Amino acid sequence: MKNKKLLAVLYAILAAAFYAINTPLSKLLLVHVPSTLMASFLYLGAGVGVGMMYTFHCKNERKSERLGKNDILYTIGMITLDIVAPIFLMLGIKLGNASNASLLGNFEIVATTLIALWIFNEKVSKKFAIGFITLSSIILSLDSAQGFSFSYGSLLVLLATLCWGLENNCTRSISEKSTYEIVTLKGIGSGTGAFIVALIVGE
């Protein structure tokens, strides 16, 4: 049991590290790749990678572990929000700076918590951390070069975190199902959706 907890902590730290690296690298690539297309590649990479793993893992899954009819609405919501959120993020990074975007990404915690409380009626412990993250996000959203005006790049990043907050709650509702199936559908579905958007808007 102890080893499993340590492994879970290690996975969480690695996930946070890779997520942190993603923002500055995206900022560099956005010089050469359009925002919407970049968002598409981010999810398609995850979907295809985990999908390849899922082809071997699915044989060991029980039928009850797979997504069913009752999970359709949450699955559609998860995929749709994951199409919109990374597009907002990439546009925000393009208009703003990578360091602000990385810090503003923490607002996803607040968005996830408040949506869980207000929409999904989950019990959420009250912590001052939520207030501090909200306050810091407001400060980071200000464009210091123009006094107290808001930075459009920061606002787009915050919109992305709101979308991901709602998406996290949709994913939470189906989290007891196969992780491999969820990530594969999320990656390929959202990546393909963002790619179609890129073709439509010409980016």
HELIX and SHEET records of a PDB file:
HELIX    1   1 LYS A    2  LEU A   29  1                                  28    
HELIX    2   2 SER A   35  HIS A   57  1                                  23    
HELIX    3   3 CYS A   58  ASN A   60  5                                   3    
HELIX    4   4 LYS A   63  GLU A   65  5                                   3    
HELIX    5   5 LYS A   69  ASP A   71  5                                   3    
HELIX    6   6 ILE A   72  LEU A   95  1                                  24    
HELIX    7   7 ALA A   98  LEU A  104  1                                   7    
HELIX    8   8 PHE A  107  TRP A  118  1                                  12    
HELIX    9   9 PHE A  128  SER A  141  1                                  14    
HELIX   10  10 SER A  144  GLN A  146  5                                   3    
HELIX   11  11 TYR A  152  SER A  173  1                                  22    
HELIX   12  12 THR A  179  VAL A  201  1                                  23    
END                                                                             
